[in-house]
């Protein structure tokens, strides 16, 4: 197996996906947070997207708002989603 720079974040992503499908939202969020804590990475946007989704689903609107705000700063495509969420949160 080849070692590559971002191997650890892909392991966290796989663990987060597995946690989500088994219903362990806390473990999923912890793994996504580990990716976010790394800063700029190929998986930052995906991790923030999943954090926002899980936080909305579990009712943590403050964390969802933060994730969506960062997403909108990274990619303007999320600005509409953020604006709509602000109206209902």
Buried (B, 14 or more C-beta within 10 A) or exposed (E): EEEEEBEEBBEBBEBBBEBBEEEBBEBBBBBBBBBBEBEEBEBBBBBBBBBBBBBBEEEBBEBBBBBBBBBBEEEEEBBEBBEEBEEEE
